[in-house]
Amino acid sequence: MQDLRHLQEVMRFAALFAATIFLPALLLTGLAWSSIQSEELSIDAELRDRADGLLKTTVRQHEIAFERFEKATRARFKRGASPLEDLGELSPYLRAAFRFDSSGRVAAPFVSPDADLPPQPTPAWERATRLALAAERERDYELAAARHDEAASVAREPLYKAESRYSRARNLWRAGQEAEAEVAATELEQSNLGVLRDARGHQFAHLARFLRARIRFNRSPTDSTELTQLVQRLLTSTWTIGNASEAALAYRSLDLLTGSYDPDWVARTRNELNARTDQLYWSELVLSDLELLDVPVEEGKFRYLGAREGAPAVWALFRRGDLYAFSFSAEGLYSEIQRTTQDSDELNASLRTEVLQPGERTQGPVFAATTLGPQLPIVRVVVGPADADALIRLKQEKRATRSAIVGIAVLMVTFGVVLSARIIGREVDAARMKADFAANVSHELRSPITQIRLRGEALQLGLVDEPEDLQEHYDAIVNEAERLSRLVDNVLDFAAIERGAKRYHLRQDDLLAVVWTTAESLRNAIQDRGLELELDLPDDLPPLWLDREAIKQVLTNLLSNAAKYGSDGGWVGVKVRLGLDGVDVAVADRGIGIAAEEQEKVFDDFFRSTNTEVRRKKGTGIGLSIVRYIVEAHGGAVSVDSTLGKGTTFTFTLPLAPPEGVGAQR
């Protein structure tokens, strides 16, 4: 009976609890969850509406850019002007424009390259030419001119006859027979052989006229009429895609005129030449696309061929009698869309806009998405929350304030979501930093490679024949190759450090010799930046346990940074001092400095300062992390002392005592 009464009490309590607490709590919980879900849906709906509006604005701005281009192009035709010139007035993203003839071949401003092979020379011409070249090597230019004249007389093909006649004129000039050389060059220019081209693509008429102009200019530097007329003729002639001979000859002529002719004219002409050369190089890039443009185009209307994956160009076709093709930079359009979306994001702080190329994925939820056809059908624009984690936290806070009865379980879930969001945020930051690192390394590699290519092409084309100019080009190629080698070494060392595979061989060595040798090897590069390199070295130091090449790399990285970021200070200093427990090596500059809050981060992997002056400088963000790793592997330490606007000093210390396991790998 007692058990029964106890059970009855329990049941009544349970019923009372259920009636007064549990059931109302369930009801309130249901209502709370319902209201929370409704509020979340309203938040999402509002953001989606704003995302749709932002997406429409982005697409409309993209359309407006091409509407302006179409309007400007039609205006050109209406007033009878050529749409192939002053492309920047039509669109800032326009890189080249072409006119096709009735046969479907490019007719202006360039023509397609001719794939025909040159004819075979006769044995008699080859024998006479070999004798002429041998005389040239012996510097007997008068004999060489006679041999080339003999080769011209036995040549059967017009191409080889023209080549021999030009070589004869050039050797007459070298032999000091300027009058005879002028006559020979004039005869070649005015003959029907002048339209032929040599093996490097130069038209013999242009070469002959350049030779004659150079003779007259050397004789009388004030007589620049021939050179200026040649430059104008080269600029107005029809160039061949893939052949920069006219551009090279025009640049050479402008170089001769620089300093002795109207500087304004030279500057204007060089800008015009640069613009046309850029179009020529772009035409070479899109040469394969030109064969795909044979599509029907209605008279007086534009037709767009969108960018293909991996292709650099977006095409706009327009027929006005002839067919015109306008080539836009797909990368330029892509960058402009990115800039536009960044500006939009600043005005819509709660939303983010991403411009995705093929293979790229969005970093968060998507509210609205579209492609940018017909010009950029492969580019996808998506709009989502600017900070998905913050949006989630907002919903969670509202859920927590209205559903306290959910208790610890809800709190734990919230904690887990927040923690996950932070971890994801760190991973995203790490991925972004690695992506920035890859882009910076690509940019760093492109600069020396471009310089080496340009200098090499100049030597290959024979555009440089003065000993001083040759030496300058050789020095530039070597310097850029050394710079490229240092960059590759840094990347390879960083990769080995990341894998834990980097080892150093520590031996007793003379630190002063290492410091002096490294600094002197970089002195010219530092002085080229307008900096003074000052060394403050003691008379003697005890031998230290170190890896000579690794310490050279440390000094090279620090001196390179000092020259790069301290260029405004005019001075770079290296100071070595013996301390109580080790040797201090300090590398200082008087440049832009490092903010106090960033000094602890400068040795982190991939770190790049937020300072805009620093961002303008090229860099990969791994140089100082390699410095820290090498110094710590030697048992030392590295530190930084910097003041914004006054300069920076990096100091590393190497211990006097031998490290553990002398002779071992660290």
C-alpha positions in Angstrom: 0.0 0.0 0.0 2.9 2.4 0.8 4.4 1.6 -2.5 1.1 2.2 -4.2 0.6 5.5 -2.5 4.2 6.5 -3.4 3.5 5.5 -7.0 0.3 7.6 -6.9 2.3 10.6 -5.6 4.8 10.1 -8.3 2.2 9.9 -10.9 0.4 13.1 -9.6 3.7 14.9 -9.5 4.5 13.7 -13.0 1.1 14.7 -14.3 1.4 18.1 -12.5 4.9 18.6 -13.9 3.7 17.6 -17.4 0.7 19.8 -17.2 2.4 22.9 -15.7 6.0 22.7 -17.0 6.7 20.0 -19.5 3.8 20.5 -21.9 4.0 24.3 -21.8 7.8 24.0 -22.3 7.3 21.8 -25.3 4.7 24.3 -26.6 7.0 27.2 -26.0 9.9 25.4 -27.5 7.9 24.6 -30.6 6.8 28.2 -30.9 10.3 29.5 -30.3 11.8 27.2 -32.9 9.0 28.2 -35.3 9.7 31.9 -34.7 13.4 31.4 -35.1 13.0 29.5 -38.3 10.7 32.2 -39.6 13.1 34.9 -38.7 16.0 33.0 -40.4 13.9 32.6 -43.5 13.1 36.3 -43.6 16.9 37.1 -43.2 17.8 34.7 -46.0 14.9 36.1 -48.2 16.1 39.7 -47.7 19.7 38.8 -48.5 18.7 36.8 -51.6 16.7 39.8 -52.9 19.7 42.1 -52.4 22.0 39.5 -54.0 19.8 39.4 -57.1 19.9 43.2 -57.3 23.7 43.2 -56.9 24.1 40.5 -59.5 21.9 42.4 -62.0 24.0 45.5 -61.4 27.3 43.6 -62.1 25.9 42.1 -65.3 24.6 45.4 -66.5 27.9 47.2 -66.0 29.5 44.4 -68.0 26.9 44.9 -70.8 27.4 48.7 -70.7 31.2 48.3 -71.4 30.4 46.5 -74.7 27.5 48.9 -75.6 29.9 51.8 -75.4 32.4 49.9 -77.6 29.6 49.2 -80.2 28.5 52.9 -80.1 32.1 54.2 -80.5 32.8 51.7 -83.4 29.7 52.7 -85.3 30.6 56.3 -84.9 34.0 55.6 -86.4 32.5 54.0 -89.5 29.9 56.9 -89.7 32.6 59.5 -90.0 34.8 57.4 -92.3 37.6 56.8 -89.8 39.4 53.5 -89.5 38.3 51.2 -86.5 41.8 49.6 -86.5 43.6 52.6 -84.9 43.5 54.2 -81.5 41.9 51.1 -80.0 42.0 52.6 -76.5 39.3 55.1 -77.6 37.0 52.2 -78.4 37.5 50.1 -75.3 40.2 49.9 -72.6 40.1 46.1 -72.9 40.6 46.0 -76.7 44.0 44.6 -77.6 43.9 44.3 -81.4 41.5 44.7 -84.4 41.7 43.0 -87.8 40.1 43.4 -91.2 39.6 40.4 -93.4 39.5 40.4 -97.2 37.0 38.6 -99.4 39.1 35.4 -99.2 38.9 35.3 -95.5 42.5 36.2 -94.9 43.7 38.9 -92.5 44.4 42.0 -94.6 45.0 44.8 -92.1 46.7 46.1 -90.0 48.7 42.9 -90.1 48.8 39.9 -92.5 49.0 36.2 -91.7 52.5 34.6 -91.8 53.5 32.8 -95.0 54.3 29.2 -94.5 56.2 28.7 -97.8 59.7 27.4 -97.4 62.6 29.4 -99.0 64.0 28.0 -102.2 67.3 26.0 -102.3 70.4 28.1 -103.1 72.8 27.0 -105.9 76.2 25.5 -105.0 77.9 28.4 -106.8 76.1 31.0 -104.6 76.8 29.0 -101.4 80.6 28.8 -102.3 80.9 32.5 -103.0 78.9 33.3 -99.9 81.2 31.2 -97.7 84.3 33.0 -99.1 82.6 36.3 -98.4 81.8 35.4 -94.8 85.4 34.1 -94.3 86.6 37.5 -95.5 84.2 39.2 -93.0 85.7 37.2 -90.2 89.1 38.3 -91.2 87.8 41.9 -91.2 88.7 42.3 -94.9 85.5 44.1 -95.7 86.6 45.2 -99.2 87.3 41.6 -100.2 84.0 40.5 -98.6 82.1 43.1 -100.6 83.7 41.8 -103.8 82.8 38.2 -102.8 79.2 39.1 -102.1 79.0 40.9 -105.5 80.3 37.7 -107.1 77.6 35.7 -105.1 74.9 38.1 -106.4 76.0 37.5 -110.0 75.7 33.7 -109.7 72.5 33.6 -107.6 69.5 32.2 -109.5 66.8 32.9 -106.9 65.9 36.5 -106.3 66.0 36.0 -102.5 69.7 35.1 -102.5 70.5 37.7 -105.1 68.9 40.3 -102.8 70.7 39.0 -99.7 74.1 39.1 -101.5 73.5 42.7 -102.8 72.6 43.9 -99.3 75.6 42.2 -97.7 77.8 43.8 -100.4 76.4 47.3 -99.5 77.0 46.7 -95.8 80.6 45.5 -96.3 81.3 48.5 -98.5 80.2 50.7 -95.6 82.4 48.8 -93.2 85.3 49.2 -95.6 84.9 53.0 -95.4 83.5 53.3 -99.0 80.4 55.2 -97.9 79.5 56.7 -101.3 79.6 53.2 -103.0 77.6 51.8 -100.0 74.9 54.5 -100.4 74.6 53.8 -104.1 74.4 50.0 -103.6 71.7 50.4 -100.8 69.7 52.8 -103.0 69.8 50.5 -106.0 68.6 47.5 -103.8 65.8 49.6 -102.3 64.5 50.8 -105.6 64.7 47.4 -107.3 62.0 44.7 -107.4 64.2 42.7 -104.9 63.4 45.2 -102.1 60.0 43.6 -101.3 61.7 40.2 -100.4 62.5 39.3 -96.8 65.7 37.8 -95.4 65.8 34.8 -93.1 64.9 37.0 -90.0 61.9 38.5 -91.7 63.5 41.9 -92.6 62.4 43.4 -95.9 65.5 44.2 -97.9 64.1 47.6 -98.9 63.9 48.6 -95.2 67.3 47.2 -94.5 68.8 49.1 -97.4 67.1 52.3 -96.4 68.2 51.9 -92.8 71.8 51.3 -93.9 71.7 54.4 -96.1 70.1 56.5 -93.3 72.7 55.3 -90.8 75.5 56.3 -93.1 74.2 59.8 -93.6 73.4 60.2 -89.9 76.9 59.1 -88.9 78.3 61.5 -91.4 76.0 64.3 -90.2 74.1 63.8 -87.0 71.9 66.8 -87.8 70.7 65.0 -91.0 67.9 62.8 -89.5 65.4 63.1 -92.4 66.2 59.6 -93.7 65.8 58.0 -90.2 62.5 59.8 -89.4 61.1 58.9 -92.8 62.1 55.3 -92.3 60.4 55.2 -89.0 57.2 56.6 -90.4 57.3 54.1 -93.3 57.8 51.2 -90.9 54.8 52.4 -88.8 52.5 52.7 -91.8 53.6 49.5 -93.5 51.8 46.2 -93.2 53.4 43.9 -90.6 53.3 40.2 -90.6 52.0 38.4 -87.5 54.8 36.6 -85.7 57.4 38.8 -87.4 58.7 41.8 -85.4 61.4 42.8 -87.9 59.7 46.1 -88.7 59.3 46.9 -85.0 62.9 46.0 -84.2 64.2 48.2 -87.0 62.0 51.1 -86.0 63.2 50.8 -82.3 66.8 50.8 -83.6 66.2 53.9 -85.6 64.5 55.7 -82.7 67.5 54.8 -80.5 69.8 56.5 -83.0 67.5 59.6 -83.0 67.3 59.8 -79.2 69.3 62.8 -77.9 69.8 64.3 -81.4 66.2 64.9 -82.6 63.0 66.5 -81.3 62.4 64.6 -78.0 58.7 65.2 -78.1 58.5 63.6 -81.6 60.7 60.7 -80.5 58.5 60.1 -77.4 55.2 60.2 -79.4 56.6 57.9 -82.0 57.9 55.5 -79.5 54.5 55.4 -77.8 52.8 54.7 -81.1 55.4 52.0 -81.9 54.9 50.4 -78.5 51.1 50.3 -79.0 51.5 48.7 -82.4 54.1 46.2 -81.2 51.8 45.3 -78.3 49.0 44.6 -80.9 51.5 42.5 -82.9 52.4 40.3 -80.0 48.7 40.0 -79.0 48.0 39.0 -82.6 50.6 36.3 -82.4 48.9 35.0 -79.2 45.5 34.8 -80.9 46.7 33.6 -84.3 45.1 30.2 -83.9 41.7 31.9 -83.1 41.8 33.9 -86.4 41.2 30.7 -88.3 38.0 30.1 -86.3 36.4 33.4 -87.2 34.9 32.3 -90.5 31.3 32.5 -89.2 28.3 34.2 -90.7 27.8 37.8 -89.6 24.9 39.9 -90.5 25.7 43.3 -92.2 25.8 46.2 -89.7 25.4 44.0 -86.6 27.9 42.7 -84.0 28.3 39.1 -83.2 30.3 37.9 -80.2 32.4 34.8 -79.8 32.9 34.2 -76.1 36.2 33.3 -74.5 37.1 29.7 -74.6 38.8 27.9 -71.7 42.5 28.6 -71.9 42.2 31.1 -74.8 43.2 34.7 -74.1 40.7 36.6 -76.3 37.0 37.5 -76.5 36.0 38.3 -80.1 33.5 40.8 -81.5 32.8 40.5 -85.2 31.2 43.3 -87.3 30.6 43.4 -91.0 30.6 46.7 -92.9 31.4 45.5 -96.4 34.5 43.7 -95.2 34.6 41.6 -92.0 36.2 43.3 -88.9 37.3 41.3 -85.9 38.0 43.0 -82.5 40.0 41.1 -80.0 39.5 41.8 -76.3 41.6 40.6 -73.4 39.6 38.0 -71.5 41.9 38.5 -68.5 41.4 42.3 -68.6 37.6 41.9 -68.7 37.9 39.4 -65.8 40.0 41.8 -63.8 37.6 44.6 -64.4 34.7 42.5 -63.2 36.6 41.6 -60.1 37.3 45.3 -59.4 33.6 46.1 -60.0 32.5 43.4 -57.6 35.0 44.6 -55.0 33.6 48.1 -55.2 30.0 46.7 -54.9 31.1 44.7 -51.8 32.3 47.8 -50.1 28.7 49.3 -50.5 27.1 46.0 -49.5 29.0 44.9 -46.4 26.7 41.9 -45.7 27.2 40.4 -49.2 30.2 39.0 -51.0 30.6 38.7 -54.8 33.0 36.2 -56.4 34.1 35.9 -60.0 34.9 32.3 -60.8 36.9 31.0 -63.7 36.6 27.4 -64.9 37.7 25.0 -62.2 37.3 27.5 -59.4 34.8 26.9 -56.6 33.0 29.4 -54.3 34.2 29.7 -50.7 30.7 29.7 -49.2 26.9 29.6 -49.7 25.4 31.1 -52.8 22.3 33.3 -53.0 22.4 34.1 -56.7 24.6 33.1 -59.7 24.9 33.8 -63.4 27.4 33.6 -66.3 28.7 36.6 -68.3 27.7 35.5 -71.8 28.0 35.9 -74.6 31.4 37.5 -74.1 32.5 35.4 -71.0 30.3 32.3 -70.9 33.0 30.5 -69.0 33.1 33.1 -66.2 30.6 32.6 -63.4 29.5 35.4 -61.0 28.1 34.3 -57.6 26.8 36.3 -54.7 26.6 35.0 -51.1 26.9 36.3 -47.6 30.0 38.3 -47.0 30.8 36.4 -43.8 28.9 33.1 -43.7 30.3 32.5 -40.2 28.9 35.8 -38.9 25.5 35.1 -40.4 25.5 31.7 -38.7 26.5 33.3 -35.4 23.7 35.8 -35.7 21.1 33.1 -36.2 22.6 31.2 -33.3 22.4 34.1 -31.0 18.7 34.7 -31.8 18.1 31.0 -31.4 19.8 31.0 -28.0 17.9 34.0 -26.6 14.5 32.6 -27.6 15.1 28.9 -26.8 16.9 28.9 -23.5 14.9 25.7 -22.5 16.9 23.8 -25.2 19.7 23.9 -22.6 23.2 22.6 -22.7 22.7 20.6 -25.9 22.0 23.8 -27.9 24.9 25.6 -26.3 27.2 22.7 -27.1 26.1 22.7 -30.7 26.6 26.4 -30.9 30.1 26.1 -29.4 30.9 23.4 -31.9 29.6 25.4 -34.9 31.6 28.5 -33.7 34.8 26.4 -33.2 34.3 24.8 -36.6 33.8 28.2 -38.2 37.1 29.5 -36.7 39.0 26.4 -37.9 37.5 26.8 -41.4 38.4 30.5 -41.3 42.1 29.6 -40.4 42.2 27.0 -43.2 40.8 29.5 -45.7 43.4 32.1 -44.6 46.1 29.5 -45.0 44.8 28.5 -48.5 44.7 32.2 -49.5 48.2 32.8 -48.3 49.5 29.8 -50.3 47.6 31.0 -53.4 49.1 34.5 -53.0 52.5 32.8 -52.6 52.0 30.9 -55.9 50.9 34.1 -57.7 53.8 36.1 -56.3 56.4 33.4 -57.3 54.9 33.3 -60.8 55.2 37.1 -61.1 58.8 37.0 -59.7 59.8 34.3 -62.2 58.2 36.2 -65.1 60.2 39.3 -64.6 63.8 37.8 -65.0 62.6 35.4 -67.7 61.1 38.3 -69.7 64.4 40.3 -69.4 66.5 37.3 -70.5 64.1 36.7 -73.5 64.2 40.3 -74.6 67.9 40.6 -74.3 68.4 37.2 -76.0 66.1 38.1 -78.9 67.9 41.4 -79.4 71.2 39.5 -79.7 69.6 36.8 -81.9 68.1 39.4 -84.3 71.5 41.2 -84.5 70.0 44.4 -83.3 73.0 45.0 -81.1 76.4 45.3 -82.7 78.4 47.8 -80.6 80.8 46.1 -78.1 79.5 48.2 -75.2 75.9 47.3 -76.0 76.8 43.6 -76.4 78.5 43.6 -73.0 75.5 45.3 -71.4 73.1 42.7 -72.8 75.4 39.9 -71.7 75.7 41.4 -68.2 71.9 41.8 -68.0 71.3 38.2 -69.0 73.8 36.9 -66.4 72.4 39.2 -63.6 68.8 38.2 -64.4 69.8 34.5 -64.5 71.5 34.9 -61.1 68.3 36.6 -59.7 66.2 33.7 -61.1 68.6 31.2 -59.6 68.3 32.8 -56.1 64.5 32.8 -56.3 64.4 29.1 -57.3 66.9 28.3 -54.6 64.7 30.0 -52.0 61.6 28.1 -53.2 63.4 24.8 -53.2 64.9 25.4 -49.8 61.5 26.4 -48.4 59.9 23.2 -49.9 62.7 21.1 -48.3 62.1 22.9 -45.0 58.4 22.2 -45.2 59.1 18.5 -45.8 61.6 18.4 -42.9 64.3 17.3 -45.4 66.7 20.3 -45.2 70.0 19.5 -43.6 73.1 21.7 -43.0 76.7 20.7 -42.6 78.3 22.7 -39.8 82.1 23.2 -40.0 84.5 25.7 -38.5 84.7 28.6 -40.9 85.6 32.3 -41.1 82.4 34.3 -40.8 84.1 37.6 -41.8 85.1 36.0 -45.1 81.5 34.8 -45.7 80.1 38.3 -44.9 82.6 40.2 -47.0 82.3 37.9 -50.0 78.5 37.9 -50.0 78.2 41.7 -49.5 80.7 42.4 -52.3 78.9 40.0 -54.7 75.7 42.0 -54.2 77.4 45.5 -54.2 76.7 46.2 -57.8 73.1 45.2 -57.6 72.6 47.4 -54.5 74.4 50.3 -56.1 72.2 50.0 -59.2 69.3 50.8 -56.9 71.0 54.0 -55.9 72.1 52.7 -52.5 75.4 53.0 -50.7 76.7 49.7 -49.2 78.7 50.2 -46.0 80.5 47.4 -44.2 81.6 47.7 -40.6 83.7 44.5 -39.9 86.1 43.9 -37.0 89.7 43.0 -37.6 89.4 39.5 -36.4 86.9 36.9 -35.2 87.2 33.4 -33.8 86.2 30.6 -36.2 82.5 29.7 -35.9 80.7 26.4 -36.6 78.5 27.2 -39.6 77.4 26.1 -43.1 79.0 28.6 -45.4 76.3 28.4 -48.2 73.4 28.6 -45.7 74.9 31.7 -44.1 75.4 33.2 -47.5 71.8 32.6 -48.2 70.8 34.4 -45.0 72.9 37.4 -45.9 71.7 37.4 -49.5 68.0 37.4 -48.3 68.6 40.2 -45.7 70.6 42.4 -48.1 68.0 41.9 -50.9 65.2 42.9 -48.6 67.3 45.9 -47.4 67.9 47.0 -51.0 64.2 46.4 -52.0 62.5 48.1 -49.1 65.2 50.6 -48.2 65.7 52.1 -51.6 64.4 55.5 -50.5 67.0 55.7 -47.7 70.0 55.6 -50.0 72.0 53.4 -47.6 72.5 49.8 -46.6 74.8 48.8 -43.8 76.3 45.5 -42.6 77.8 45.4 -39.1 79.5 42.5 -37.4 80.4 42.5 -33.6 81.7 40.0 -31.2 79.4 39.5 -28.1 79.7 37.6 -24.9 78.0 34.4 -26.1 78.2 34.8 -29.9 78.7 37.0 -33.0 76.1 39.5 -33.9 75.5 40.3 -37.6 73.2 43.3 -38.3 71.9 44.3 -41.7 70.3 47.8 -41.7 68.5 50.2 -44.0 66.9 53.6 -43.8 63.8 52.7 -45.8 60.1 52.4 -45.1 60.3 50.4 -42.0 57.9 47.8 -40.4 54.9 48.6 -38.2 55.3 47.5 -34.6 52.3 45.1 -34.8 53.8 43.3 -37.8 57.3 42.8 -36.5 56.4 39.6 -34.8 54.9 38.2 -38.0 57.7 39.0 -40.5 59.3 35.6 -39.9 56.1 33.7 -40.5 55.7 31.6 -43.7 54.1 33.5 -46.6 53.6 36.7 -44.5 53.3 39.9 -46.5 52.8 43.3 -44.8 49.5 45.2 -45.3 51.5 48.4 -45.9 50.7 49.6 -49.5 54.3 50.7 -50.0 55.5 47.2 -49.2 52.8 45.6 -51.3 54.1 47.5 -54.4 57.4 45.6 -54.1 57.7 42.2 -55.5 58.1 39.3 -53.0 57.1 35.8 -52.1 56.9 36.0 -48.3 59.3 33.1 -47.6 62.7 34.8 -47.5 62.7 35.7 -43.8 61.2 32.4 -42.7 64.1 30.7 -44.4 66.5 33.1 -42.6 64.9 32.2 -39.2 65.1 28.5 -40.0 68.8 28.6 -41.0 69.8 30.7 -38.0 68.0 28.5 -35.5 69.5 25.4 -37.1 72.9 26.9 -36.3 71.8 27.3 -32.6 71.4 31.1 -33.0 68.5 33.6 -33.0 67.3 36.4 -35.3 65.5 39.6 -34.4 64.2 42.8 -36.0 64.2 46.4 -34.8 62.3 48.8 -37.0 60.6 52.2 -37.0 58.1 53.3 -39.7 59.7 55.8 -42.1 63.2 55.5 -40.5 64.4 52.1 -41.4 64.9 48.5 -40.3 67.7 46.4 -38.7 67.7 42.6 -38.8 70.2 41.0 -36.4 71.1 37.4 -36.2 73.4 35.9 -33.7 75.6 32.8 -34.1 77.0 31.1 -31.0 80.7 30.8 -30.2 80.3 27.4 -28.6 80.2 24.4 -30.9 76.8 22.9 -31.4 75.8 19.5 -30.2 77.0 16.7 -32.4 79.8 18.6 -34.2 80.1 17.6 -37.8 76.6 16.2 -37.8 73.7 17.3 -40.0 71.3 19.7 -38.4 
